[in-house]
């Protein structure tokens, strides 16, 4: 059976010898290219229009159009609004609640499609994205939705926002959600920055002194009667390391009173500044110090011998002592 509503029909012209030709039978090309009785080629007779096939096509296309119409042309409502233009929520809050109002057709069931869109706030980083359908039942004039807020540790961020849009409401109205950052005590930032700066300088000094002590020790061990100034430099370096070690531990303990997130930001900012200024030794020493400090804040376990050993490995250059006792 052909599904074409219009098809060509053919006939056999061999009237003298063919019963099909004498009976004026009509054939389609799809049925045969030659007459089945006399094998003569068939000739075009006319176009045939099938009302049944056409009706089936119209019925199928109409059904398809009816089913697909809501998809390509979704129904739009005009009576749904947000309770306001903007909602502010503290970053520390668990959720933000936004309310929708229905002003007409209250006796109907209406399904409203909502979606969130990023602004300066990003889904999965600052809030949980939504793509849902909210259904108003007969008699309901108000619906609320809750969107989870994700607090972050970046205390230097500005306030951020994202949008809620009504997909199947005329004009696709949107609502702004403003996430108000928790902020941080300015004094706390300054204290953290100062502590990190002091620890960074101290870590660099310790790295250099530990390398100097190692080289002086190796040099003096080869001399039976070393010069007094070399011995004095060795002992002075030992004293410097001891005082720096004690101060290092004191500063680590002071860090316990600060916000770890603020402290981590201060460490990252200081490292970035050292990298830009190309202070290589201090950058490496501060990187080691950062790992030690964060571990100490987490475990509260002091391990100064291990800390000094790690800092002593920062300076890789070979250093020698000259006859005047100076390390070069």
Order of alpha helices (4+ residues) and beta strands (2+ residues): beta-alpha-beta-beta-alpha-beta-beta-beta-beta-beta-beta-beta-beta-alpha-alpha-alpha-alpha-alpha
